[in-house]
Amino acid sequence: MKIKLELFGASRDFSNKDYLELEVQEKASVNDLKNEIVLILLLLIILMVPHQ
């Protein structure tokens, strides 16, 4: 199932679109969706941190 999450404020810096599209399992719970969003944000933060 595809979920389209609209971005607001500073979160728009994480995407070149005004939204994120997430692919979740058919019977996903709100908690599953929340966990997916947290994983994406953590990966983005890791990618944005300068490496030495």
C-alpha positions in Angstrom: 0.0 0.0 0.0 1.3 3.5 -0.9 1.0 6.3 1.6 1.6 9.9 0.6 2.9 12.0 3.5 2.7 15.8 3.0 5.6 17.7 4.3 5.5 21.1 6.1 8.0 23.6 7.4 11.7 22.5 7.7 10.7 18.9 6.8 10.5 20.0 3.2 14.3 20.3 3.2 14.4 16.4 3.2 12.8 16.1 -0.2 12.7 17.8 -3.5 8.9 17.3 -3.5 6.3 18.6 -1.0 5.6 15.0 0.1 7.1 11.6 0.8 5.7 8.4 -0.7 6.0 5.4 1.5 5.4 1.8 0.7 3.9 -0.2 3.6 2.4 -3.6 4.1 -1.3 -3.9 3.4 -2.4 -4.2 7.0 0.0 -1.7 8.4 -0.9 0.0 11.7 -0.3 3.6 12.5 2.6 2.5 14.6 4.1 0.7 11.6 3.8 3.9 9.6 5.4 6.0 12.4 8.3 3.5 12.5 8.8 3.8 8.8 8.9 7.6 9.0 11.4 7.5 11.8 13.7 5.2 9.8 13.6 7.4 6.8 14.4 10.5 8.9 17.3 8.8 10.6 18.7 7.7 7.3 18.4 11.2 5.9 20.1 12.7 9.0 23.0 10.2 8.7 23.4 11.1 5.0 23.4 14.8 5.8 26.1 14.7 8.6 29.5 15.5 7.2 31.9 12.6 7.3 35.5 13.1 8.4 
